Amino acid sequence: MNLQTKIASAASEAADVLERLGVRQDLWTTGNRAVRSPITGEVIAHVHDASPEQVAAALDAAHTAFLAWRNVPAPRRGELVRLLGEELRAAKRDLGRLVTLEAGKIVSEAEGEVQEMIDICDYAVGLSRQLFGLTLATERPEHRMMETWHPLGVTGVITAFNFPVAVWSWNAALAFVCGDPVVWKPSEKTPLTALAVQALFKRAAARCPDAPEGLSAVIIGGRDVGEALVDSPKVPLISATGSTAMGRTVGPRVAARFGRALLELGGNNAAIMAPSADLDLTLRGVAFAAMGTAGQRCTTLRRLFVHESIYERFLPRLKAAYASAPVGDPREGSTLVGPLIDRMAFDGMRKALEAARATGGQVTGGEAVEIEACPDAAYVRPALVEMPTQAEIVLKETFAPILYVMRYRDLDEAIALNNAAPQGLSSSIFTNDLREAEAFTCASGSDCGIANVNIGPSGAEIGGAFGGEKETGGGREAGSDSWKAYMRRATNTVNYGRTLPLAQGVRFDL
């Protein structure tokens, strides 16, 4: 399929945006690692990989910063995050544009990602006055027992290309108010946005007298840089976002040194469409969840179970929505589906569709969309695959816009199909039946960390804890009590009397 559109070069635009964001020119013009824009496939920058000595220096500086930052009162730490939020507000359009240029997101999604950063900063500022423990009942007279929460130490953050800035902020905003410095290894595919965020952080830190040097650092590189971060005893917490395969490596390595690992890994997310579902609402919810970000979200809808009584009514409407979704330059306001991150992603999608056909799948869409003068870019029509059963390929997460659609007869069957995936990130049900909604969200319902009703599985507000179960890793970021991952708990018992009664009635008289 040909899209008769010329796409303007992304390189000059990226240079302009980086300069406006205050990123030093030498950081993106003289390095050894080429950065490509998925919009055109062209090289838009060259960044420097961190040497082992530079990684060690960043970790040393962060640890030194921790020794000072942990003694700054939490509300004062919150002031730094408030200032960071101000810088992000001022730079929202430019930073969003850079996300589009480097990750290929359409404009509204890119700016929405920056808005998430602003929102989590607002949340963390309030949190800085609510890092509370409990007063606990004690069996001993004239004693008080309580728990207190203290800063943990340097937080290492490893992020993926699909949310190049938001995931850092979910971790960093909380880590900063909890008293922890942050050392960030961004995806090799999206280092420019990390450099831009670091420039904005430096502006905020310059306005905060309490902020020590070394409180935030960016280390760019490949697997060796990530391993140095994962293996360092100076980093008590590693928050890593990426594939399940990556998590299988990171988790044991961190555990081997008795560190903590906060893992946000794969998601093969499903939705159930019940007989009572609102067809218009469901169509909108499914379309965004399955096609948004070109299917490159960890919460992307990949499996849809439609009740047999409404399957024939709903599927033609869904096919029409797929056929009409505009694919093209994500900088254009009319575009809904931008490019895949690279040609390798398209190859993975093509192989998955071949496997689906081999097991009886009927594929609609999925073909390449050729764009003039961009042979290295990967544009594709989202694919809708009608499957007779939930075959092996359906249970494999393919990071591309493929939606497998299957029929079901009763809710118990649909919930079992939902839970059959090895991952357990996000899920949803579309229904107007209260019993079905409650059955889906109860203990015997969806086994995912996120279970929604009448809204798709893709996307989440920062107020809730984000994360999933099983091969998704079990980590939680952003809202609720996720802040506890960035702190250490101490139980304190205070004897304010003049005797020393022992617990459990133990007697030890001298």
BAKE-626399 format. One line per field, with one value per residue (C-alpha): residue number from 0; residue in one letter; x, y, z. Coordinates in Angstrom, 3 decimals, m for minus. Layout:
BEGIN
seq	(NUM_...)
type	(A_...)
east	(X_...)
north	(Y_...)
up	(Z_...)
//
This chain:
BEGIN
seq	(0_1_2_3_4_5_6_7_8_9_10_11_12_13_14_15_16_17_18_19_20_21_22_23_24_25_26_27_28_29_30_31_32_33_34_35_36_37_38_39_40_41_42_43_44_45_46_47_48_49_50_51_52_53_54_55_56_57_58_59_60_61_62_63_64_65_66_67_68_69_70_71_72_73_74_75_76_77_78_79_80_81_82_83_84_85_86_87_88_89_90_91_92_93_94_95_96_97_98_99_100_101_102_103_104_105_106_107_108_109_110_111_112_113_114_115_116_117_118_119_120_121_122_123_124_125_126_127_128_129_130_131_132_133_134_135_136_137_138_139_140_141_142_143_144_145_146_147_148_149_150_151_152_153_154_155_156_157_158_159_160_161_162_163_164_165_166_167_168_169_170_171_172_173_174_175_176_177_178_179_180_181_182_183_184_185_186_187_188_189_190_191_192_193_194_195_196_197_198_199_200_201_202_203_204_205_206_207_208_209_210_211_212_213_214_215_216_217_218_219_220_221_222_223_224_225_226_227_228_229_230_231_232_233_234_235_236_237_238_239_240_241_242_243_244_245_246_247_248_249_250_251_252_253_254_255_256_257_258_259_260_261_262_263_264_265_266_267_268_269_270_271_272_273_274_275_276_277_278_279_280_281_282_283_284_285_286_287_288_289_290_291_292_293_294_295_296_297_298_299_300_301_302_303_304_305_306_307_308_309_310_311_312_313_314_315_316_317_318_319_320_321_322_323_324_325_326_327_328_329_330_331_332_333_334_335_336_337_338_339_340_341_342_343_344_345_346_347_348_349_350_351_352_353_354_355_356_357_358_359_360_361_362_363_364_365_366_367_368_369_370_371_372_373_374_375_376_377_378_379_380_381_382_383_384_385_386_387_388_389_390_391_392_393_394_395_396_397_398_399_400_401_402_403_404_405_406_407_408_409_410_411_412_413_414_415_416_417_418_419_420_421_422_423_424_425_426_427_428_429_430_431_432_433_434_435_436_437_438_439_440_441_442_443_444_445_446_447_448_449_450_451_452_453_454_455_456_457_458_459_460_461_462_463_464_465_466_467_468_469_470_471_472_473_474_475_476_477_478_479_480_481_482_483_484_485_486_487_488_489_490_491_492_493_494_495_496_497_498_499_500_501_502_503_504_505_506_507_508_509)
type	(M_N_L_Q_T_K_I_A_S_A_A_S_E_A_A_D_V_L_E_R_L_G_V_R_Q_D_L_W_T_T_G_N_R_A_V_R_S_P_I_T_G_E_V_I_A_H_V_H_D_A_S_P_E_Q_V_A_A_A_L_D_A_A_H_T_A_F_L_A_W_R_N_V_P_A_P_R_R_G_E_L_V_R_L_L_G_E_E_L_R_A_A_K_R_D_L_G_R_L_V_T_L_E_A_G_K_I_V_S_E_A_E_G_E_V_Q_E_M_I_D_I_C_D_Y_A_V_G_L_S_R_Q_L_F_G_L_T_L_A_T_E_R_P_E_H_R_M_M_E_T_W_H_P_L_G_V_T_G_V_I_T_A_F_N_F_P_V_A_V_W_S_W_N_A_A_L_A_F_V_C_G_D_P_V_V_W_K_P_S_E_K_T_P_L_T_A_L_A_V_Q_A_L_F_K_R_A_A_A_R_C_P_D_A_P_E_G_L_S_A_V_I_I_G_G_R_D_V_G_E_A_L_V_D_S_P_K_V_P_L_I_S_A_T_G_S_T_A_M_G_R_T_V_G_P_R_V_A_A_R_F_G_R_A_L_L_E_L_G_G_N_N_A_A_I_M_A_P_S_A_D_L_D_L_T_L_R_G_V_A_F_A_A_M_G_T_A_G_Q_R_C_T_T_L_R_R_L_F_V_H_E_S_I_Y_E_R_F_L_P_R_L_K_A_A_Y_A_S_A_P_V_G_D_P_R_E_G_S_T_L_V_G_P_L_I_D_R_M_A_F_D_G_M_R_K_A_L_E_A_A_R_A_T_G_G_Q_V_T_G_G_E_A_V_E_I_E_A_C_P_D_A_A_Y_V_R_P_A_L_V_E_M_P_T_Q_A_E_I_V_L_K_E_T_F_A_P_I_L_Y_V_M_R_Y_R_D_L_D_E_A_I_A_L_N_N_A_A_P_Q_G_L_S_S_S_I_F_T_N_D_L_R_E_A_E_A_F_T_C_A_S_G_S_D_C_G_I_A_N_V_N_I_G_P_S_G_A_E_I_G_G_A_F_G_G_E_K_E_T_G_G_G_R_E_A_G_S_D_S_W_K_A_Y_M_R_R_A_T_N_T_V_N_Y_G_R_T_L_P_L_A_Q_G_V_R_F_D_L)
east	(0.000_1.347_0.686_1.225_2.782_6.188_7.518_9.781_13.155_13.128_16.804_16.640_13.483_15.080_18.085_15.844_13.869_16.993_18.453_15.236_15.207_18.733_20.549_24.231_25.041_28.080_25.890_23.969_26.306_29.679_28.916_29.493_25.872_23.529_19.940_17.273_13.786_11.141_9.262_11.785_14.351_17.083_19.861_18.945_21.727_24.857_25.101_27.900_27.852_28.945_32.292_32.683_34.524_31.666_29.103_31.131_31.501_27.738_27.013_29.582_28.127_24.605_25.590_27.288_24.145_22.060_24.028_22.967_19.523_18.208_18.567_16.587_12.995_10.609_8.483_11.665_12.440_8.949_9.840_12.408_9.750_7.377_10.030_10.576_6.844_7.076_9.887_7.899_4.837_6.882_8.523_5.496_5.121_8.823_9.385_6.266_7.587_10.857_8.937_7.172_10.421_12.295_9.577_7.094_4.066_1.279_1.227_m1.646_m0.107_3.340_2.051_m0.126_3.015_4.551_1.296_1.726_5.094_3.482_0.706_3.104_5.103_1.925_1.118_4.607_4.596_1.514_3.012_6.072_3.890_2.283_5.154_3.584_3.967_1.671_1.413_1.073_m0.519_2.018_1.497_3.924_2.793_4.434_5.764_5.007_5.584_5.551_6.883_8.886_9.954_13.409_15.125_16.464_19.354_20.205_17.441_18.498_15.879_15.963_13.303_11.943_11.452_7.652_7.313_10.672_9.983_6.834_8.151_11.241_8.996_6.815_9.958_11.967_9.274_8.565_12.210_13.184_10.539_11.403_15.014_16.627_18.847_18.153_20.543_18.719_19.630_17.204_16.516_19.263_16.498_15.362_18.310_17.538_14.412_16.428_19.044_16.263_14.649_18.016_18.480_15.078_15.927_19.131_17.129_14.844_17.753_19.493_16.432_16.422_19.147_18.692_19.449_22.971_25.051_24.642_20.977_20.021_22.161_21.673_23.969_23.537_24.659_23.879_23.550_26.922_25.795_22.582_24.491_26.794_23.737_22.047_25.158_26.198_25.831_25.438_22.016_19.634_16.654_16.513_13.309_13.413_10.815_11.081_10.545_9.956_13.262_15.028_13.323_14.482_18.040_17.669_15.660_18.109_21.145_19.671_18.514_21.998_23.278_20.113_18.936_15.358_13.957_10.829_9.973_7.476_7.603_5.393_1.642_m0.622_m3.772_m7.324_m10.830_m14.152_m17.171_m20.309_m23.799_m24.970_m21.989_m22.589_m21.393_m20.431_m18.495_m16.801_m15.785_m14.050_m12.410_m11.161_m9.899_m7.746_m6.499_m5.477_m4.203_m2.899_0.883_0.869_0.309_3.540_2.237_2.721_m1.017_m2.032_m5.126_m3.960_m6.798_m10.550_m13.184_m16.609_m19.763_m21.142_m24.525_m23.056_m19.990_m21.562_m22.960_m19.773_m16.997_m17.952_m17.935_m14.528_m13.160_m14.462_m12.736_m9.479_m9.735_m10.391_m7.695_m5.253_m1.682_1.203_3.414_2.712_3.352_0.187_m2.927_m5.083_m2.818_m3.935_m1.321_2.311_5.310_6.664_9.911_11.999_12.050_12.798_9.417_7.718_9.554_8.241_4.712_4.947_6.148_3.334_0.719_2.208_1.962_m1.638_m2.611_m0.964_m3.260_m6.474_m6.445_m8.173_m6.114_m7.507_m4.878_m1.293_0.300_3.189_2.384_5.097_5.945_7.937_11.606_11.400_12.549_14.015_10.808_8.225_4.616_1.962_m1.787_m3.064_m4.055_m7.273_m7.040_m10.115_m8.916_m10.831_m9.057_m6.527_m3.553_0.070_0.787_m2.079_m0.476_2.820_3.161_4.073_4.897_2.918_m0.709_m2.180_m5.581_m6.693_m10.495_m12.250_m15.788_m16.876_m20.075_m20.111_m18.292_m16.371_m14.893_m13.933_m12.273_m10.292_m9.140_m8.175_m6.121_m4.425_m1.685_1.622_1.599_m0.874_m0.717_m4.026_m7.519_m11.040_m14.655_m17.316_m20.697_m23.780_m24.463_m23.414_m22.941_m20.568_m18.574_m18.198_m17.336_m14.566_m13.021_m13.365_m10.728_m11.773_m11.973_m9.161_m5.726_m4.156_m2.803_m5.294_m8.902_m11.207_m14.917_m16.210_m12.797_m9.981_m6.846_m4.532_m3.464_m3.680_m3.938_m1.029_m3.199_m3.416_m0.566_0.585_1.881_0.956_1.342_2.966_5.481_4.713_7.025_4.885_6.196_4.068_4.800_3.103_0.171_m1.429_1.301_3.919_6.160_7.034_9.255_11.633_11.983_13.053_10.802_11.924_9.919_10.607_9.710_10.054_10.005_8.951_8.554_11.009_10.753_11.720_8.884_9.809_7.530_5.638_5.957_9.595_11.352_15.066_15.827_19.391)
north	(0.000_3.429_6.603_9.482_11.813_13.346_13.510_16.405_15.700_15.214_16.047_19.834_19.969_17.824_20.158_23.189_21.542_20.360_23.859_25.396_22.838_23.834_20.592_21.261_20.776_18.590_16.052_15.201_16.087_14.501_11.102_7.556_6.322_7.216_8.144_7.611_9.051_6.409_9.034_8.988_6.388_9.024_9.700_12.824_12.912_11.248_10.787_9.685_6.288_6.512_4.890_2.588_5.432_7.847_5.378_4.894_8.646_9.178_6.531_7.985_11.475_10.171_8.380_11.525_13.492_10.948_11.537_15.193_14.897_12.388_15.038_17.676_17.745_16.004_19.116_20.898_17.990_18.452_22.027_20.730_18.576_21.548_23.529_20.615_20.622_24.315_23.653_20.834_23.038_25.679_23.100_20.854_21.584_21.268_18.149_16.592_17.395_15.668_12.584_12.578_12.953_10.288_7.760_8.352_9.144_11.277_14.815_14.361_11.210_12.789_15.890_13.632_11.832_15.132_15.952_12.709_14.046_17.261_15.364_13.089_16.122_17.667_14.376_14.042_17.586_16.726_13.364_15.101_16.050_12.612_10.137_8.783_5.633_4.026_4.023_0.380_m1.203_m2.528_m5.062_m3.307_m0.471_2.938_2.026_3.382_1.423_3.006_2.616_5.283_5.581_6.752_7.453_4.271_5.442_5.825_4.696_3.285_3.763_1.834_2.880_1.641_3.541_3.554_5.901_7.649_10.295_9.486_6.305_8.158_10.745_8.135_6.926_10.127_12.409_9.920_9.062_12.726_13.475_10.210_11.384_9.340_10.485_8.991_7.601_7.031_4.716_5.482_3.187_3.249_4.183_7.316_9.035_12.566_12.925_11.854_14.530_17.091_16.079_16.247_19.806_20.753_19.116_21.122_24.314_23.311_22.262_25.607_27.278_24.985_25.813_22.457_20.333_18.861_18.088_14.577_14.272_13.302_11.763_10.270_7.478_6.509_3.202_m0.388_m3.491_m2.995_0.327_m1.221_m4.088_m1.672_0.007_m3.283_m4.733_m1.702_m2.064_1.719_1.347_m0.308_m0.029_m0.779_0.166_m1.469_m1.224_m3.477_m7.003_m10.063_m11.425_m8.349_m8.791_m12.410_m11.090_m8.000_m9.564_m12.342_m10.070_m7.492_m10.198_m11.739_m8.611_m8.313_m5.188_m4.389_m4.707_m2.893_m4.582_m3.351_m5.941_m7.352_m7.285_m9.361_m7.480_m8.591_m7.158_m8.949_m7.629_m8.835_m9.085_m5.907_m3.790_m0.357_m0.902_2.726_3.080_m0.274_0.519_3.699_1.997_m0.963_1.159_3.405_0.603_m1.551_1.048_3.853_4.347_1.961_m0.922_m0.178_0.254_m2.339_m1.859_m2.168_m4.297_m7.458_m9.941_m9.258_m11.784_m10.971_m12.748_m14.905_m13.142_m9.784_m10.897_m10.530_m7.090_m5.692_m7.067_m5.251_m1.948_m2.727_m3.636_m0.359_1.573_m0.235_0.488_4.198_4.931_7.443_6.106_8.481_11.276_11.576_15.320_15.752_16.449_14.033_11.031_8.434_5.728_6.736_4.536_1.514_2.247_0.495_m2.135_m4.880_m4.223_m4.623_m7.910_m9.190_m8.169_m9.855_m13.135_m13.071_m12.604_m15.486_m17.701_m16.586_m17.483_m20.881_m21.622_m20.589_m16.830_m14.508_m11.322_m7.928_m5.211_m5.603_m4.576_m2.145_1.465_2.761_6.446_8.269_8.865_6.977_3.435_2.963_3.916_1.280_2.336_m0.357_m0.723_m2.077_m5.739_m7.367_m11.162_m13.360_m16.477_m19.739_m20.371_m18.747_m20.375_m20.161_m17.074_m15.230_m15.835_m14.387_m10.622_m8.973_m5.294_m4.075_m3.207_m6.713_m7.398_m11.032_m11.383_m14.506_m15.554_m16.763_m18.259_m17.532_m15.201_m17.895_m19.024_m15.442_m14.794_m18.037_m16.930_m13.528_m15.165_m17.693_m15.247_m15.564_m11.823_m10.062_m6.334_m4.860_m6.038_m4.770_m5.750_m3.877_m4.581_m2.912_m5.897_m5.130_m8.799_m9.295_m6.184_m7.312_m10.875_m9.545_m7.330_m9.699_m12.102_m14.898_m12.559_m10.935_m11.812_m8.611_m5.641_m3.442_m4.513_m1.930_m1.731_0.074_1.481_m0.166_m1.575_0.986_4.040_4.803_7.816_8.511_8.392_4.614_2.175_1.026_m2.490_m6.128_m9.700_m12.913_m12.265_m8.551_m8.504_m7.461_m3.892_m0.838_2.756_6.168_6.519_4.856_3.602_3.028_5.512_2.821_1.102_4.082_4.073_1.765_0.972_1.053_m0.164_1.968_1.126_3.871_3.107_6.248_4.517_3.649_m0.141_m2.607_m5.090_m7.616_m8.722_m12.037_m11.950_m13.007_m12.640_m11.944_m10.754_m9.884)
up	(0.000_m0.923_0.998_m1.388_1.130_1.436_4.968_5.836_7.381_11.139_11.702_11.439_13.511_16.232_16.304_16.764_19.565_21.403_21.301_22.640_25.454_26.426_25.597_24.967_21.309_21.920_23.728_20.554_17.677_18.453_19.976_18.793_18.919_16.048_16.934_14.285_14.014_13.307_11.303_8.469_9.498_9.175_11.681_13.643_16.233_17.594_21.354_23.660_25.337_28.952_29.680_32.708_34.446_33.748_35.052_38.233_38.652_38.253_40.879_43.282_42.835_43.362_46.560_47.859_46.994_48.905_52.115_51.985_50.396_52.960_55.663_53.779_55.111_52.752_52.069_50.990_48.716_47.345_46.443_43.960_42.314_42.214_40.350_37.985_37.261_36.390_33.933_32.345_31.968_30.201_27.926_27.343_23.648_22.826_24.908_23.415_19.958_20.777_21.935_18.575_16.645_18.577_19.492_16.669_18.835_17.424_18.836_21.295_22.771_22.987_24.761_26.902_28.027_29.127_30.908_32.847_33.992_35.160_36.917_38.808_39.901_41.322_43.024_44.484_45.873_47.938_48.843_50.305_53.303_53.617_54.003_57.153_59.210_61.774_65.541_66.563_69.615_72.114_74.880_77.213_79.522_79.145_75.700_72.256_69.049_65.618_62.109_60.346_56.717_55.690_52.347_50.761_48.584_44.921_42.573_39.198_36.483_33.203_30.696_27.355_24.096_24.094_27.084_26.904_29.566_31.544_33.150_34.378_36.003_37.722_39.445_39.763_41.187_43.966_44.512_44.902_47.549_49.310_49.586_46.816_43.928_40.484_37.877_34.585_31.734_28.882_25.951_23.341_20.876_22.730_24.456_23.227_25.323_28.371_27.693_27.358_30.643_32.368_31.051_32.471_35.787_36.005_35.544_38.396_40.637_40.040_41.560_44.615_47.170_48.912_45.837_45.901_42.838_41.483_42.426_38.867_36.152_32.692_31.506_27.858_26.430_25.689_27.797_29.485_30.942_32.195_33.791_35.605_37.092_37.974_39.650_41.695_45.480_45.587_43.966_46.453_44.089_40.369_38.575_35.143_32.400_29.367_28.138_30.285_28.970_30.311_33.672_33.903_33.740_35.925_38.750_39.727_39.382_41.726_44.134_44.175_45.909_48.052_46.243_45.349_41.836_40.726_37.420_34.826_32.059_29.307_28.947_26.690_27.585_26.925_26.905_27.197_25.290_27.034_25.463_27.209_26.122_24.639_21.071_20.399_23.643_23.163_19.596_20.709_23.682_21.663_18.772_20.943_23.177_20.212_17.724_19.948_19.891_16.915_19.327_21.191_24.735_27.422_28.072_24.390_23.813_22.042_22.688_22.381_23.430_21.970_23.082_20.285_20.405_19.307_17.349_13.899_14.728_16.215_14.040_10.795_12.669_14.121_10.706_9.299_12.084_11.338_7.621_8.205_10.812_9.253_9.138_8.514_9.788_13.533_13.336_11.263_13.314_11.325_11.929_14.471_13.813_13.469_12.655_14.444_16.215_13.521_10.788_13.292_14.910_11.540_10.939_14.265_13.325_9.924_11.460_14.038_11.315_9.339_12.421_13.004_9.430_9.845_12.805_11.053_11.621_9.126_8.848_7.926_7.475_8.635_5.358_5.082_4.253_1.969_2.289_m0.332_0.469_3.803_2.983_6.457_8.281_9.279_8.740_8.855_8.708_12.077_11.847_12.971_13.219_13.672_15.479_15.967_19.282_21.552_19.835_20.938_18.831_20.551_23.932_22.722_23.087_19.779_20.234_17.238_16.328_16.142_17.710_17.948_18.101_19.404_20.314_23.739_25.196_28.934_31.292_33.167_29.852_28.931_32.285_31.953_28.486_29.883_32.631_30.324_29.295_31.146_31.785_34.063_33.428_32.271_31.354_30.888_30.426_28.502_30.096_31.546_33.787_37.365_38.192_35.267_36.195_39.790_38.775_36.542_39.222_42.191_43.524_41.151_38.163_36.214_37.593_36.286_38.219_36.351_35.784_34.184_33.430_30.318_29.522_27.606_29.235_27.631_29.568_33.259_35.541_37.860_41.011_40.917_41.383_37.942_37.366_37.008_38.135_36.874_34.082_34.229_37.241_40.197_40.434_41.157_40.151_40.383_42.810_45.814_48.189_45.465_47.285_49.823_47.246_47.416_51.203_53.995_56.931_60.550_63.543_66.626_70.208_72.802_76.538_78.372_81.744_84.519_84.290_81.571_80.947_78.275_75.483_75.690_79.473_79.436_82.800_83.001_86.521_87.483)
//
